[in-house]
């Protein structure tokens, strides 16, 4: 099937009835009942092994164990930790602290964790919550004692301590504030057989000035990563991921002509820099409405003679989109047409809430993404099977934290080692 036919199928599948889409997936299940049972057992062993390695847990693991993302306090902490890294002034930081933790029930977590650091941090969060809502705490001996302590120590010291702790926690989410810092941290953390793909925060340019700034930052980062090269005896150098929305404020399908004259040249320049350093450059996935536009840009680059001989041009594919398996077919065909081996990073997807809300606001007949996690997991496994079956056309990169997915891919790979697993640091 040619590229154009696959593209037509892609367009037709975007808002496919979910029941029909899932039925189509079910006839492609890549494993037998016996294989699935074995993978379930292997996944349980992976999880158990991870839980038993308590001596290797870091600060983030201890926090997540006590403040899970299913709790109001856990969500507040994660938002706060990441956001405080990007807030330059103390007044805004204080306002953010007040918004995120003022109403949370921190007292119920006090003393519950094994980690002394987590328990001490919980105590600090209680203090800060009391600083923020002092008038609502009357009638409790503990809160009264905290109030007297705050009066003696002072609000600035307590808030300063909290911000320091949250920035330390935020360091678990952001490898570095600059590419130089991230490379330094990455070099210390990498082990034989591992490497990094660096993703720069800040997609979605709102002006031409921002777009130029993001382009310069990407170019600088690629040069820095390329200058480091292959370190510590690894068989491949780190790579860079690029968000196309960072390269132009009007990166939408309705501005296709502008995208081809503004985004394409910038993307090609970044690809040429990456080729010059012989490192990978992955075009990251974004909202579903931008998928076809990103494929069009990718196809142009794949045919570009200036980029021939370089097999670092990669693409991220979101399994939660109903078109995911078709995108793998499209990449496979493009690779065969151009004589390339294309790295494909298969992910579950990170814009689910936005996709659902956008489809509802626009009154669409269905959603471009699966509404059930089980359907996304099934789509992921079928796409993974297609990637493994593609042979020399696709370099498979499986990004997942799901133990069952890990076990299933290892089972489908049948001892092969020409693929990689990716985990998110952030």
Phi, psi and omega in degrees: 000130182285169182300319183294320178296320178294320178298321177297319177294325177300313181298319182290333185271353188303313183245035181299142177306129188297322180297320178292318181298318180291320177300321178295325178291321186296333179279356180248012183311123189277002183224150176280170178300318180294319179295320180295322178295319179295321179293323177298317179294319179295321178297318178298321179294322178297314180296315180299317179298320179295320181290329181285338181275057184293334181291344181260004181289142176259188180301317182296318180299317180296320179295314183294329179294322180271314182254076181294156181288357174272002180246155178299320182293320180296316179296318180299317180296315182295317177298316183294315183299315182288320186289325183296337178295337186250008181259117187278337186243150186290327181296314178295322179298318178298319179296321179294318177301316180299320182289319189276327188239358185299323186258001184282154182265082183284334185301328183289347179263350186295125177080003185272340184268155175285334185279126177297323180298317181294317179296320177295321179293322177300318178299318178295324178293323175298318179299313183293319176301325178288323176300320185284324183233059184296327186284349184259009191249013182290149174100354180241131182300318182297313182295323178297319178296318178298321180299317180293323178295318179299318180297326180283316185279318181102143182298316184302321182294317181295315181293323178297318179297318180295316181297323177297315179295319181291326177291325176296318177293322179298333176297339176284343183259330182237117186295328178193154179280339176229163180294326178297316179295318180295320178296321179296315179295316181298320181297326180285331186269337186291148177236164179307134181089000181245157172205180184239148164240118186269131180244121183267126179290151174118028179291166177085066178298138180254355180205165177296325178298315178296318180300317178295321178298315180295320178300313180299320180294319177296314181300317179296316182296317179299317180296320180292317178297316180296324180294329179288323177065204180278121184243158174055028175077013178288156184274358178205154182276161172298169182223180183232143172253141183236131173265122184293331179294345177281345187264352178198138181288349181238044178279081179220160181296332178289346179245038186304314182300317179295319180301317182292334180264342181251308184285315184303312179298321179293318179296320179296319178300317179295320179296321179295322177295316179297318178299318180300330178263358181056047174239166181276149174227117182255128173279115186284157180274146178227211183296154185299327180295343182261000185299307183298324178296318179293324177293323179295316178296318181297319180297319179299315180294322181297330179269355185289121181294333179293343180252008180294150181082356179247124183250029180264356182284111185237170184220139173264137182236132183264119183289339181283352174278143181293348181262005190303311183296322178294326177296320177299318177299320181295316179296318179302314180293319179298319179298319180292322180292328186254357181069028180259162164246110190260122174291131178236122176264112179268121180237166176284315180130143188237007184241027190302309182302315180296321179296316180295314181297316181298316180296322179292317181296327183270357179065035181290156183292331179205187181255150177283350181239158176289142181269349180243137181299324181299323178292320177297316179299318178296315178301320180298313183293322179292319176297321178298318178299318179297320180295319180292327181281348185288348179068229185284353183285327187234135171263104188286133175229113186255109180263111182198149171248010186269119184297323180293321177296317178302312182297320181294318181293319178298324177293315181292331182287337176054046176088357178294153177231016181266040176214172180222152170261144178234140175238154183265128171256084184144000000 
